[in-house]
Amino acid sequence: MSDSDRRSPNIEDRGEAKYFHGRKGVLADFKERLEFAEQDPKKGTTFLIQAAPGAGKSALLYKCAELAEGQGWETLKINTKALWDTDALCQILEGAGSTCLTRSP
């Protein structure tokens, strides 16, 4: 039996799926944030990616990193502990050649 015989006659093949189908708006927003940060790098910027499990957040994050690196930005991958532990975050930043300033308790 051929593939076409196994398909339901009521379902049309949409062709090859686009990896980031439907994400053009999100990627455009991210590019806008990069442009904003380039205007005054000392101000910085934040871009939040939030969605349900399995929605593709990690894949989107990798695509955003690719875009940023393509524009000359340095990106870092940090572990979850570094989100809550400033010493762990400083170790990652300093390992990448950045200076980490923290306040004394």
C-alpha positions in Angstrom: 0.0 0.0 0.0 1.4 3.4 -1.0 1.6 6.4 1.4 -1.1 8.2 -0.6 -3.4 5.1 -0.1 -2.9 5.3 3.7 -3.8 8.9 4.0 -7.3 10.0 4.7 -8.9 11.4 1.6 -10.2 14.4 3.7 -6.7 15.4 4.9 -4.5 17.4 2.6 -0.7 17.2 3.0 0.6 20.6 4.1 4.1 19.8 2.9 7.2 19.9 4.9 6.7 21.6 8.3 8.5 24.8 8.9 10.7 24.5 12.1 9.7 27.9 13.4 6.3 28.2 11.7 4.3 30.9 13.4 7.2 32.4 15.2 8.0 35.3 12.9 6.3 37.8 15.3 8.2 36.6 18.3 11.5 36.7 16.4 10.7 40.2 15.1 10.1 41.3 18.7 13.5 39.8 19.7 15.3 41.6 16.9 13.7 44.8 18.1 15.0 44.2 21.6 18.5 43.6 20.1 18.3 46.9 18.2 17.2 48.7 21.4 20.1 47.2 23.4 22.6 48.3 20.6 21.5 51.9 21.0 22.9 52.0 24.5 24.5 48.7 25.6 24.9 50.0 29.2 21.1 50.0 29.6 20.7 46.4 28.5 17.4 44.7 27.7 15.2 41.8 28.8 13.3 39.3 26.6 11.0 36.9 28.4 10.0 33.6 26.8 7.1 31.9 28.6 4.8 29.1 27.4 3.4 25.8 28.2 5.6 22.7 28.4 6.4 21.3 25.0 5.6 24.6 23.2 9.1 25.0 21.8 10.6 27.5 24.2 14.1 25.9 24.1 14.1 25.8 20.3 13.0 29.4 20.2 15.7 30.3 22.7 18.4 28.7 20.5 17.1 30.6 17.5 17.2 33.9 19.4 20.8 33.1 20.5 21.7 32.4 16.8 20.2 35.7 15.8 22.1 37.6 18.6 25.4 35.9 17.8 24.9 36.8 14.1 24.7 40.4 15.1 27.9 40.2 17.2 26.4 39.5 20.6 28.0 37.0 23.0 25.6 34.5 24.4 26.0 32.3 27.4 24.2 29.2 28.5 23.6 29.1 32.3 22.2 26.4 34.5 19.1 26.8 36.6 21.1 27.2 39.8 22.7 30.4 38.4 19.2 31.9 38.3 19.0 31.9 42.0 22.6 31.8 43.2 24.6 35.0 42.4 27.9 33.3 43.1 27.1 30.6 40.5 26.1 33.2 38.0 29.3 35.2 38.6 31.4 32.1 38.0 29.7 31.6 34.6 30.1 35.3 33.7 33.7 35.5 34.8 34.5 32.3 33.0 33.3 34.0 29.8 35.6 37.0 30.5 32.9 39.3 32.0 33.2 41.2 35.2 30.7 40.4 37.9 29.9 43.0 40.5 27.8 42.0 43.5 26.7 43.9 46.6 28.0 42.9 50.0 25.4 41.6 52.4 
